[in-house]
Amino acid sequence: MKEFDVASLAECNGQDEKPVYIAHHGRVFDVSASKLWSGGLHMKRHHAGADLSTDIQAAPHGSEVLERYPQVGILKKTSEAQEPSMPRILSELLARYPMLRRHPHPMTVHFPIVFLFSVTIFNLLYLSTGIRSFEVTAFHCLGGAVLFTPIAAATGVLTWWLNYLARPLQPVRIKMRLVPIMWVLSVIAFIWRITTPDILESFTTASFMYFLLIHSFLPLVIVVGWFGAQMTFPIEKE
């Protein structure tokens, strides 16, 4: 039976009339006959030519569906020199709880997204209604964003390291540039609001600048979220 390594398996990605191969726990299957793998992309998320052992654990079906397709080879284990090094305690933890490879970042990244959107929304509600509690809620959300953005960034770096071997992917490069900017701006806005609690009570140059600052979160969050979603749910090319 043919032996594949990561590079040779990646060639069988279903594009340009190539076969559609996927690996699961060391076994390589040919799923070219499946309509769900047309073009080498499954559910607009999973790419062929890769080891999907971890992905299948989170799928709504079990690995038994792969038995419907022919096994065409085995996947050669990656040498330790090629694997990202990690502390033994972390390696044992991941072996015991595989979900930690995938779930921490998707779980934590929602907090800064929601908080930063809420800062703008609740401040707009305050400006349109004059109800002070809306502005206070916006301030609390801003504090939440300051707290959770570094946590989401840290889990993102961990996921990138564990699942993508820290490869220089374009979406990751863009996110790593924008997220620090987003966090610094939120810290500035948070400190500004603490030192000037009535910043939005009257229209001044300072209040206008603060208003523009909190609105800068929206495009930043949208761009960061877009490129993050591209890694999880890539757009299928025509």
N, C-alpha and C positions, 0 to 999 in steps of 0.2 A: 504494500500500500504506500502511496506517495507520501513523502514527508515534506511538510510546509514549514517555512519560517515566517516571521511577521511580514517581511518584504514580499515574499512570493504569494502569500495569502492576500495581501493588499492589491495585488495585480488582478485578482478575480473579483472585481467590484461591480460587475454587471454593466459597465459602460463600454461603448464602442464595440458592442456585440461580444464582450467577454462573459465568461460564465459567472454565475452568482454563487459565491462560496461564503459560508460563515463557519466559525469555529465555536465549539462548546465543550468545555472541559477536555481539551486535547484532541477532540474529534472534529474533522472538517466535513461539512455537509454541502452537497450541491442542491440549492433551492431554486435553481433556474426555472423549474417548471411551475413554481408558485406565482400566481398573479399578484399576490400581496408583496412580492419582491421585484416587481417590474422596475427595470432600470437600476436595480441594486439598492433601492431605498424602500424601507418597510415602515409604514405608518408615518411617513414624512419625518422620521426621527432616527431610525437605525440604519446604518450604512453597511453594505456587504463588504467582504474583504477584511473582516475584523473578527476578533475574539469577543463574542457576545455573552460569555458565561455570566458576567455580573448583570447585564441587561435583562437576560431571560429570568433571573431570579425575581425581578420586579415586574415581569410581564403578567397579563391577566390569564395566561395559559402556562402550562408546565413544559418541561423539555421533551415530553413525549411526542409533541407535534413534529419534532425533528426526525423521529423514526420513520416518518412517511417518505423521507427523502434519502437518496443513496449517500452513504459515507464514501468519500473519495480520497481520504487521507487522514493523516494525524498532524497535529501542530507541535512543532518542536518547542520545547520549553526555552524561555528566554534565559540566557546566562545571567548570573548574579551581577556581572560587570555591566550589563545593559539595563538592569532594573534600578529604579531609584532607591537609593539607600535610605533606610529609616530605622529609628530606634527599635529595639526588639520588642519593647512593651507596646509600641504602636502597631507593629506587625502582628503581634498576638491578638491585640484588640480588634484589628480589622478582620483577622481570620475568624474570630468568634462572632463578630457582628458585621457582616459584609455590607449592611445598609449604610454604615458610616462612610463608605466610599462615595456614595452618591447623594445621600439625603441632607447632610448638614447645610450645604450651601443653598439648595432650593428652599429649604425651610427658613433660613435666616434672612435671605435676600429680600423677602417680601416686607420685612419691617421697615428698612430705610426707604423703600419705594413708597409704601403707604404713608409714612410719616412726612416725607418731603412733599408729596402731592398734597397732603392735608394742610401743611403750612400755608401754601398759597390759597387753597380753597377756603379755609376758615378765616384768613385775613381778608379775602374778598367779601365773605359774608359779613364780617365786621364793618368794612367800609361801606357796604350797601345798606346795612340795617342799623348800624350804630350800637348794636348789642355787644357790650364789653366782653361777655363770656366767650364769644367766638374768637376774639383776639387772644384771650388767655389760653384757650384750647390750642390755637396755632402755636403759641409759645411752648406749650407742653409737647406738642408734636415735634417741634424743632429740637427740643431736648432729647426726645426719643431718637431722632435721626442722628444726632451727634453721638449718642451711645451705641446705636446698632450698626452704623455704617462700617466702623472698623471690624466689628464681629463678622459681618457679611463678607467683607473683603478678605479677612483671614480664612474663612471657610472656603472662599472661592480659590484662593491660592493653594489651599490644601487639596481641593478637588482637582485642580489643574495639575498639581504635582503627582497625585496618586493615579489619576485616570488618563492623563495625556502626557505623562513623563516630562512635564514642564517644557513641552515643545513650544517654540515661538509662534503660536497661532495668532493670526491677525485680530480676531475678536478679543482675545485676551490682552494683546498689546494695547488696543484702543481702550479697553476697560481699565487697565492698570494706569493709564495716563489720566483718564477722566475722573475716576473715583477719588483719588487724593484731592483733586481740585474741588470736587463736590463737597467733600468732608470739610476742607479748610473754609470754604464759603459758608457752610452751615455753622461752623464754630464762630466765625466772625459775626454772623447774624445773631447767634445765640448770645454772645457777649455784648453785642450792641444793644439787643433788647433788654438784657439785664441792667445795663448801665443807664438806659433811657427807656423806662417802661411806657412812657407816653409818646413814643416815637411816631405813632400813626394818628394821634389825636388831632393834629393840625397839619395843614399842608405847608411844608417847608422844603428847602433843598435837601436837608438831611432825611426827611421822611420819604421824599421821592427816591433818593438813592437807596434807602432801605427797602422800599417797595420794589425797585428794580432787582435788588439783590435776591430777595426771596422768590421772585419770579424766574430767576436764572436757574432755579432747581428743576423746573419742569423740563426744559430741553435736555438738560444733563441726564436726568433720570430716564427720559425716553430713549436717548441714544444708548446709554449703558444697558438698559433693559432690552433694547432691540438686539444688540450684539450678543447679549447673554442668551436670548431666546433663539438666536441663529444657531447656537451650539447645541441646544436641546431639540429644537424643532426647525431644522434647516428648510429653506424654501426649495421646493423641487424645481429644478431647471427644466425648461422646455427642451 
